[in-house]
Amino acid sequence: MDILTGTLIRLLQILLQVFWWLIVARAIISWFDPMYRNAISRFLYTVTEPILAPIRAAIPIRTFIDLSPLVALLLIWFLQSVLATLAV
């Protein structure tokens, strides 16, 4: 693997890790500020909603609990695993 490919894979891994933590933070903050009135809550909503909205629309089961963050975290984990395999 050349340097450019390795750097690109590492950059994608870092980006996925950042999104992982943003989604986790949004899920936790949503328990305390469900209307996203705080500036941090609004930031997390704005950054993660483009990822979570399509997942939420694709989930056929509607419950009181939003499962889209869990699905997004599983997808990120899968993508990180694929990238780790490519990096070897």
Phi, psi and omega per residue, in radians:
M1 nan 2.371 -3.135
D2 -1.466 3.003 -3.058
I3 -1.124 -0.703 -3.106
L4 -1.112 -0.782 3.127
T5 -1.133 -0.763 3.116
G6 -1.078 -0.712 3.119
T7 -1.165 -0.729 3.124
L8 -1.119 -0.747 3.104
I9 -1.089 -0.777 -3.141
R10 -1.118 -0.702 3.103
L11 -1.083 -0.739 3.100
L12 -1.139 -0.664 3.098
Q13 -1.105 -0.735 3.116
I14 -1.142 -0.765 3.121
L15 -1.062 -0.760 3.094
L16 -1.111 -0.672 3.117
Q17 -1.148 -0.684 3.094
V18 -1.095 -0.799 3.122
F19 -1.124 -0.619 3.074
W20 -0.952 -0.907 -3.086
W21 -1.220 -0.588 3.081
L22 -1.120 -0.715 3.128
I23 -1.185 -0.727 3.095
V24 -1.080 -0.780 3.131
A25 -1.098 -0.717 3.116
R26 -1.113 -0.732 -3.136
A27 -1.093 -0.730 -3.136
I28 -1.222 -0.792 -3.115
I29 -1.154 -0.517 -3.135
S30 -1.110 -0.376 3.073
W31 -1.230 -0.557 -3.055
F32 -1.723 -0.489 -3.123
D33 -2.372 1.246 -3.050
P34 -1.173 -0.299 3.137
M35 -1.675 0.030 3.096
Y36 0.960 0.910 -3.140
R37 -1.513 -0.461 -3.129
N38 -1.353 2.620 -3.131
A39 -1.089 -0.684 3.122
I40 -1.165 -0.727 3.109
S41 -1.074 -0.748 3.129
R42 -1.136 -0.689 3.105
F43 -1.075 -0.853 3.137
L44 -1.069 -0.700 3.111
Y45 -1.095 -0.839 -3.092
T46 -1.080 -0.691 -3.076
V47 -1.332 -0.663 -3.019
T48 -1.659 -0.338 -3.086
E49 -1.058 -0.668 3.091
P50 -1.063 -0.395 3.096
I51 -1.536 -0.733 -3.032
L52 -1.391 -0.565 -3.079
A53 -1.052 -0.824 3.114
P54 -1.131 -0.598 3.105
I55 -1.164 -0.774 3.132
R56 -1.055 -0.676 3.138
A57 -1.220 -0.500 -3.091
A58 -1.478 -0.322 -3.130
I59 -1.342 2.079 -3.071
P60 -1.311 -0.407 -3.076
I61 -1.603 2.193 3.099
R62 -1.809 2.123 3.116
T63 -2.251 3.112 3.071
F64 -1.291 -0.320 3.141
I65 -1.787 2.267 3.101
D66 -1.370 1.984 -3.112
L67 -1.582 -0.073 -3.086
S68 -1.070 -0.647 3.072
P69 -1.096 -0.676 3.115
L70 -1.102 -0.776 3.119
V71 -1.111 -0.735 3.126
A72 -1.092 -0.724 3.122
L73 -1.136 -0.659 3.084
L74 -1.146 -0.709 3.094
L75 -1.130 -0.719 3.105
I76 -1.108 -0.758 3.106
W77 -1.029 -0.767 3.127
F78 -1.082 -0.812 -3.139
L79 -1.107 -0.665 3.095
Q80 -1.131 -0.638 3.109
S81 -1.152 -0.739 3.110
V82 -1.097 -0.789 3.141
L83 -1.127 -0.659 3.099
A84 -1.107 -0.649 3.102
T85 -1.182 -0.696 3.130
L86 -1.201 -0.513 -3.087
A87 -1.273 -0.304 -3.098
V88 -1.356 nan nan
